[in-house]
Amino acid sequence: FSPALRVHDRSHWVRMFSFLGQGFGVPSFAPKAYAAHWRTPNAAYQALFDLIDTFNQNLVQNSQAINIPTLVFIDPADELVSAEYLTEMVGVFDLSHWQINEVHKDKNAGTWFHHVTIDEHAMGKQTWQQMTQKITAFLR
């Protein structure tokens, strides 16, 4: 669900706060029902960027080791993760076992935040049903 393996270029702006220390945090824009804290510490963003760097190194060195059956759901309007970059990555590195599924929130979804794609409340009943059908088929 919205894997942060390819983030928007604009998502890197949080690095400018690194001089304030690992404990400083950027206010979270996630809906309260989904946010563990009211802010995300610099340390968490640094861990994310380190993870992306490690993933990219492994991808370049041996993309076929990462080419395992993988089902990805991403909203094209995701505020953090770029659906375009993810799709491009799958093509460039010939990740033929990866399935990228663009999902769009129903009009009646319980949250406006597009990065949250993990349940019926966030996606809306119809979209969540479609997602769970794809998950069930994938696991079979």
BADOTOR-785073 format. One record per residue: residue number from 1; residue in three letters; chain; x, y, z of N, C-alpha, C in turn. Coordinates in Angstrom, 3 decimals, padded with zeros to 6 digits. Last residue first. Example, Ala and Ser with C-alpha at 12.3 -4.5 7.8 and 13.67 -1.06 7.14 Angstrom:
2
LUMMI  nr rest kette     n.px     n.py     n.pz    ca.px    ca.py    ca.pz     c.px     c.py     c.pz
LUMMI   2  SER     A  012.850 -002.250  007.080  013.670 -001.060  007.140  012.900  000.030  007.870
LUMMI   1  ALA     A  013.190 -005.690  007.800  012.300 -004.500  007.800  013.200 -003.300  007.800
END
This chain:
140
LUMMI  nr rest kette     n.px     n.py     n.pz    ca.px    ca.py    ca.pz     c.px     c.py     c.pz
LUMMI 140  ARG     A -004.173 -016.099 -004.089 -004.529 -017.450 -004.549 -003.503 -017.912 -005.544
LUMMI 139  LEU     A -003.287 -013.535 -003.816 -002.843 -014.521 -002.838 -003.189 -015.961 -003.241
LUMMI 138  PHE     A -004.646 -012.274 -005.952 -003.184 -012.293 -005.913 -002.678 -013.394 -004.979
LUMMI 137  ALA     A -007.318 -012.503 -005.165 -006.861 -013.169 -006.399 -005.345 -013.297 -006.404
LUMMI 136  THR     A -007.207 -010.875 -002.840 -007.601 -012.284 -002.754 -007.119 -013.061 -003.981
LUMMI 135  ILE     A -006.516 -008.412 -003.990 -005.635 -009.037 -002.995 -005.929 -010.524 -002.897
LUMMI 134  LYS     A -008.739 -007.931 -005.594 -007.414 -008.081 -006.219 -006.431 -008.745 -005.268
LUMMI 133  GLN     A -010.693 -007.715 -003.603 -010.822 -008.753 -004.630 -009.476 -008.999 -005.311
LUMMI 132  THR     A -009.766 -005.465 -002.261 -009.735 -006.758 -001.562 -009.925 -007.918 -002.538
LUMMI 131  MET     A -010.208 -003.496 -004.251 -008.855 -003.787 -003.771 -008.792 -005.162 -003.105
LUMMI 130  GLN     A -012.997 -003.535 -004.467 -012.173 -003.857 -005.641 -010.749 -004.234 -005.223
LUMMI 129  GLN     A -013.611 -002.690 -001.864 -014.051 -004.007 -002.329 -013.236 -004.450 -003.547
LUMMI 128  TRP     A -012.530 -000.109 -001.915 -011.962 -001.104 -001.016 -012.380 -002.519 -001.433
LUMMI 127  THR     A -014.246  001.115 -003.787 -012.825  000.969 -004.098 -012.189 -000.090 -003.211
LUMMI 126  GLN     A -016.694  000.947 -002.315 -016.545  000.343 -003.645 -015.073  000.108 -003.986
LUMMI 125  LYS     A -016.172  002.345  000.197 -016.611  000.948  000.127 -016.325  000.304 -001.233
LUMMI 124  GLY     A -013.191  004.227  000.709 -014.590  004.137  000.300 -014.930  002.687  000.018
LUMMI 123  MET     A -010.658  004.545  001.753 -010.821  004.417  000.306 -012.263  004.516 -000.165
LUMMI 122  ALA     A -010.801  004.780  004.521 -009.931  005.688  003.771 -010.229  005.690  002.275
LUMMI 121  HIS     A -012.573  002.703  005.193 -012.860  004.086  005.591 -012.056  005.076  004.737
LUMMI 120  GLU     A -011.243  000.426  004.278 -012.479  000.864  003.632 -012.818  002.311  003.961
LUMMI 119  ASP     A -007.621  000.980  004.207 -008.863  000.382  004.687 -010.074  000.990  003.973
LUMMI 118  ILE     A -005.301  002.194  003.211 -005.209  000.913  003.904 -006.510  000.302  004.393
LUMMI 117  THR     A -004.160  004.490  002.140 -004.920  003.607  001.245 -005.144  002.244  001.888
LUMMI 116  VAL     A -003.030  007.594  002.473 -003.657  006.559  003.297 -004.579  005.735  002.401
LUMMI 115  HIS     A -002.417  009.463  000.593 -001.370  008.502  000.946 -001.934  007.351  001.786
LUMMI 114  HIS     A -004.571  011.216  000.369 -004.419  010.172 -000.641 -003.343  009.140 -000.311
LUMMI 113  PHE     A -006.883  012.464  002.541 -005.447  012.222  002.415 -005.210  011.025  001.488
LUMMI 112  TRP     A -009.514  012.690  003.120 -009.069  013.343  001.889 -007.624  012.993  001.566
LUMMI 111  THR     A -011.577  010.049  004.303 -010.427  010.927  004.454 -010.017  011.492  003.106
LUMMI 110  GLY     A -013.704  008.354  003.732 -013.686  009.050  005.017 -012.507  009.967  005.243
LUMMI 109  ALA     A -015.296  008.539  000.533 -014.208  008.067  001.403 -014.123  008.955  002.639
LUMMI 108  ASN     A -017.168  009.174 -001.365 -017.626  009.107  000.022 -016.544  008.595  000.979
LUMMI 107  LYS     A -015.880  008.945 -003.775 -016.302  010.287 -003.349 -016.720  010.314 -001.883
LUMMI 106  ASP     A -013.139  006.679 -003.398 -014.541  006.954 -003.705 -014.866  008.368 -003.217
LUMMI 105  LYS     A -009.805  007.099 -004.587 -010.768  007.124 -003.489 -012.184  007.356 -004.027
LUMMI 104  HIS     A -008.291  004.934 -006.822 -008.840  006.273 -006.624 -009.893  006.199 -005.531
LUMMI 103  VAL     A -005.291  003.227 -007.638 -006.594  003.257 -006.984 -007.001  004.709 -006.762
LUMMI 102  GLU     A -003.289  001.354 -009.761 -003.714  002.696 -009.362 -005.112  002.606 -008.780
LUMMI 101  ASN     A -001.174 -001.167 -009.178 -002.606 -000.904 -009.308 -002.904  000.505 -008.827
LUMMI 100  ILE     A  001.418 -002.986 -010.442  001.073 -001.657 -009.934 -000.411 -001.432 -010.214
LUMMI  99  GLN     A  002.943 -005.889 -009.783  001.680 -005.383 -010.328  001.378 -004.050 -009.664
LUMMI  98  TRP     A  005.907 -007.587 -010.578  005.262 -006.529 -009.802  003.999 -006.088 -010.532
LUMMI  97  HIS     A  007.244 -009.238 -012.209  006.345 -009.863 -011.234  005.651 -008.840 -010.337
LUMMI  96  SER     A  008.952 -007.684 -013.720  007.789 -008.277 -014.386  006.811 -008.949 -013.433
LUMMI  95  LEU     A  010.771 -005.341 -013.607  010.164 -006.038 -012.473  008.842 -006.640 -012.930
LUMMI  94  ASP     A  012.684 -003.949 -015.197  012.023 -005.160 -015.660  011.501 -005.999 -014.493
LUMMI  93  PHE     A  013.578 -001.479 -014.531  014.288 -002.607 -013.938  013.630 -003.953 -014.251
LUMMI  92  VAL     A  011.795  000.136 -015.983  013.245  000.276 -016.181  013.997 -000.954 -015.674
LUMMI  91  GLY     A  009.223 -000.640 -014.947  009.605 -000.816 -016.348  011.103 -000.812 -016.563
LUMMI  90  VAL     A  009.388  000.026 -012.241  009.007 -001.328 -012.624  009.418 -001.609 -014.070
LUMMI  89  MET     A  009.958  002.778 -012.439  010.922  001.872 -011.839  010.644  000.429 -012.268
LUMMI  88  GLU     A  007.524  003.759 -013.488  008.757  003.872 -014.271  009.815  002.893 -013.760
LUMMI  87  THR     A  005.871  003.280 -011.310  005.603  002.604 -012.579  006.839  002.628 -013.463
LUMMI  86  LEU     A  007.068  005.052 -009.470  006.973  003.616 -009.191  006.785  002.821 -010.478
LUMMI  85  TYR     A  006.722  007.541 -010.734  008.081  007.035 -010.505  008.069  005.532 -010.219
LUMMI  84  GLU     A  003.869  007.662 -010.685  004.609  007.736 -011.946  006.015  007.154 -011.796
LUMMI  83  ALA     A  003.291  007.686 -008.013  002.825  006.555 -008.820  003.586  006.507 -010.133
LUMMI  82  SER     A  005.243  008.737 -005.459  004.937  009.037 -006.846  004.544  007.772 -007.600
LUMMI  81  VAL     A  004.255  009.482 -002.140  004.781  008.513 -003.100  004.327  008.871 -004.513
LUMMI  80  LEU     A  002.936  011.739 -000.911  004.330  011.383 -000.640  004.938  010.539 -001.756
LUMMI  79  GLU     A  000.319  012.083 -001.790  001.088  013.268 -001.423  002.577  012.973 -001.223
LUMMI  78  ASP     A -001.279  010.589 -004.534 -000.552  010.396 -003.275  000.368  011.584 -003.014
LUMMI  77  ALA     A -002.745  010.501 -006.822 -002.691  011.797 -006.140 -001.963  011.701 -004.798
LUMMI  76  PRO     A -002.747  007.850 -007.583 -001.953  008.786 -008.367 -001.815  010.171 -007.717
LUMMI  75  ASP     A -002.370  005.527 -005.056 -003.268  006.569 -005.550 -002.413  007.561 -006.336
LUMMI  74  ILE     A -001.491  002.162 -005.279 -001.028  003.546 -005.167 -002.085  004.467 -005.757
LUMMI  73  PHE     A -000.573 -001.063 -004.410 -001.690 -000.148 -004.586 -001.175  001.262 -004.352
LUMMI  72  VAL     A  001.071 -003.893 -005.641  001.213 -002.520 -005.146 -000.067 -001.749 -005.438
LUMMI  71  LEU     A  002.269 -007.028 -005.144  001.045 -006.306 -005.485  001.119 -004.930 -004.833
LUMMI  70  THR     A  004.694 -009.140 -006.346  004.450 -007.968 -005.499  003.218 -007.235 -006.015
LUMMI  69  PRO     A  006.795 -011.794 -006.750  005.391 -011.371 -006.859  005.054 -010.292 -005.826
LUMMI  68  ILE     A  010.054 -010.284 -007.212  009.203 -011.336 -006.657  007.752 -010.882 -006.791
LUMMI  67  ASN     A  012.578 -008.914 -007.888  011.482 -009.213 -008.810  010.698 -010.436 -008.348
LUMMI  66  ILE     A  014.761 -008.689 -006.404  013.612 -007.935 -005.922  012.373 -008.236 -006.771
LUMMI  65  ALA     A  016.535 -010.071 -007.891  016.307 -010.553 -006.515  015.084 -009.874 -005.910
LUMMI  64  GLN     A  016.685 -008.534 -010.165  015.896 -009.766 -010.233  015.680 -010.394 -008.864
LUMMI  63  SER     A  018.399 -006.438 -009.583  016.963 -006.166 -009.635  016.137 -007.451 -009.638
LUMMI  62  ASN     A  021.067 -005.932 -008.213  020.423 -007.200 -008.545  018.909 -007.039 -008.540
LUMMI  61  GLN     A  022.037 -003.277 -008.178  022.966 -004.408 -008.136  022.326 -005.713 -008.584
LUMMI  60  VAL     A  019.726 -001.696 -008.218  020.721 -001.548 -009.280  021.632 -002.777 -009.334
LUMMI  59  LEU     A  018.482 -002.572 -005.855  017.775 -002.641 -007.131  018.755 -002.583 -008.291
LUMMI  58  ASN     A  020.342 -001.915 -003.912  020.013 -003.322 -004.158  019.328 -003.509 -005.498
LUMMI  57  GLN     A  020.207  000.885 -004.149  021.477  000.183 -004.347  021.231 -001.291 -004.664
LUMMI  56  ASN     A  017.485  001.324 -003.507  017.996  001.667 -004.838  019.310  000.966 -005.135
LUMMI  55  PHE     A  017.453  000.503 -000.815  016.630 -000.189 -001.804  017.163  000.066 -003.210
LUMMI  54  THR     A  019.150  002.459  000.254  019.519  001.036  000.323  018.740  000.236 -000.715
LUMMI  53  ASP     A  017.604  004.790 -000.250  018.967  004.655 -000.793  019.401  003.193 -000.828
LUMMI  52  ILE     A  015.302  004.191  001.235  015.201  004.379 -000.213  016.572  004.207 -000.852
LUMMI  51  LEU     A  016.428  004.150  003.810  015.796  002.955  003.259  015.700  003.040  001.735
LUMMI  50  ASP     A  017.194  006.832  004.028  018.223  005.783  004.078  017.680  004.476  003.480
LUMMI  49  PHE     A  014.675  008.026  003.987  015.603  008.307  002.894  016.751  007.297  002.866
LUMMI  48  LEU     A  013.638  006.932  006.408  012.975  006.707  005.127  013.945  006.918  003.972
LUMMI  47  ALA     A  015.432  007.995  008.273  015.333  006.541  008.119  014.662  006.189  006.786
LUMMI  46  GLN     A  014.794  010.680  007.979  016.134  010.223  007.619  016.147  008.717  007.416
LUMMI  45  TYR     A  012.181  010.640  008.972  012.412  010.990  007.566  013.790  010.531  007.119
LUMMI  44  ALA     A  012.791  009.960  011.610  011.939  009.080  010.809  012.110  009.375  009.320
LUMMI  43  ALA     A  014.312  012.137  012.448  014.915  010.804  012.438  014.099  009.838  011.580
LUMMI  42  ASN     A  012.490  014.227  012.487  013.508  014.200  011.438  014.127  012.816  011.316
LUMMI  41  PRO     A  009.215  012.943  013.387  010.569  013.416  013.698  011.497  013.345  012.491
LUMMI  40  THR     A  006.104  014.143  012.730  007.029  013.099  012.299  008.435  013.616  012.535
LUMMI  39  ARG     A  003.363  014.764  015.008  004.479  015.188  014.170  005.311  013.977  013.777
LUMMI  38  TRP     A  001.451  013.622  016.470  001.061  014.861  015.800  002.179  015.376  014.889
LUMMI  37  HIS     A  001.347  010.052  015.923  001.790  011.246  016.640  001.386  012.483  015.843
LUMMI  36  ALA     A  000.051  008.249  014.351  000.469  007.791  015.675  000.852  008.979  016.553
LUMMI  35  ALA     A -002.756  008.791  012.330 -001.461  009.294  012.776 -001.149  008.780  014.181
LUMMI  34  TYR     A -005.319  008.033  011.763 -004.233  007.240  011.201 -002.856  007.658  011.703
LUMMI  33  ALA     A -007.039  009.833  012.894 -007.325  008.414  013.095 -006.182  007.522  012.626
LUMMI  32  LYS     A -006.111  012.302  011.916 -005.823  011.898  013.299 -006.055  010.410  013.537
LUMMI  31  PRO     A -004.617  012.205  008.668 -005.820  012.283  009.503 -005.526  011.712  010.891
LUMMI  30  ALA     A -001.422  013.759  008.263 -002.272  012.569  008.212 -003.509  012.786  009.076
LUMMI  29  PHE     A  000.360  015.697  008.534 -000.872  016.080  007.855 -001.838  014.905  007.741
LUMMI  28  SER     A  002.431  016.448  011.265  001.840  015.434  010.404  000.544  015.965  009.801
LUMMI  27  PRO     A  005.136  018.746  011.469  003.737  018.410  011.780  003.170  017.417  010.766
LUMMI  26  VAL     A  008.338  017.441  011.905  007.465  018.160  010.986  006.027  017.773  011.325
LUMMI  25  GLY     A  010.518  017.691  014.729  009.551  017.010  013.889  008.730  017.954  013.042
LUMMI  24  PHE     A  013.667  017.040  016.240  012.726  018.001  015.668  011.766  017.263  014.756
LUMMI  23  GLY     A  015.465  015.026  016.803  014.241  015.089  017.588  013.212  016.073  017.053
LUMMI  22  GLN     A  017.701  015.408  015.214  016.856  014.245  014.950  015.513  014.312  015.676
LUMMI  21  GLY     A  018.182  018.905  014.288  018.390  017.696  015.080  017.359  016.623  014.801
LUMMI  20  LEU     A  018.151  021.019  012.623  017.491  021.206  013.914  017.593  019.970  014.806
LUMMI  19  PHE     A  019.143  020.246  010.215  020.066  020.977  011.089  019.458  021.205  012.478
LUMMI  18  SER     A  016.946  019.211  008.880  017.862  018.285  009.544  018.826  018.994  010.500
LUMMI  17  PHE     A  015.231  020.660  007.361  015.088  020.797  008.806  016.092  019.940  009.578
LUMMI  16  MET     A  015.623  019.941  004.778  016.144  021.261  005.172  016.016  021.501  006.673
LUMMI  15  ARG     A  014.275  017.609  004.382  015.707  017.525  004.701  016.261  018.869  005.171
LUMMI  14  VAL     A  011.777  018.181  003.444  011.915  018.012  004.889  013.379  017.911  005.312
LUMMI  13  TRP     A  011.907  018.098  000.703  012.039  019.408  001.361  012.249  019.267  002.860
LUMMI  12  HIS     A  011.364  015.740 -000.515  012.708  015.889  000.055  012.892  017.233  000.773
LUMMI  11  SER     A  008.974  015.880 -001.780  008.995  015.263 -000.453  010.346  015.421  000.235
LUMMI  10  ARG     A  009.380  016.777 -004.333  008.997  017.773 -003.326  009.027  017.213 -001.908
LUMMI   9  ASP     A  009.756  014.409 -005.723  010.909  015.287 -005.476  010.600  016.278 -004.360
LUMMI   8  HIS     A  007.961  011.694 -004.266  007.991  012.900 -005.089  009.238  013.720 -004.744
LUMMI   7  VAL     A  009.581  008.507 -003.864  008.816  009.646 -003.375  008.932  010.812 -004.340
LUMMI   6  ARG     A  009.634  005.300 -004.012  009.855  006.376 -004.979  008.986  007.546 -004.533
LUMMI   5  LEU     A  008.965  003.878 -001.836  010.209  003.515 -002.510  010.612  004.555 -003.536
LUMMI   4  ALA     A  006.745  003.656  000.032  007.584  004.861 -000.101  008.953  004.493 -000.661
LUMMI   3  PRO     A  003.862  002.163 -001.232  005.215  001.974 -000.698  006.102  003.177 -000.982
LUMMI   2  SER     A  000.888  001.967 -001.100  001.638  003.229 -001.217  003.074  003.111 -000.696
LUMMI   1  PHE     A  000.845 -001.179  000.000  000.000  000.000  000.000  000.885  001.235  000.000
END
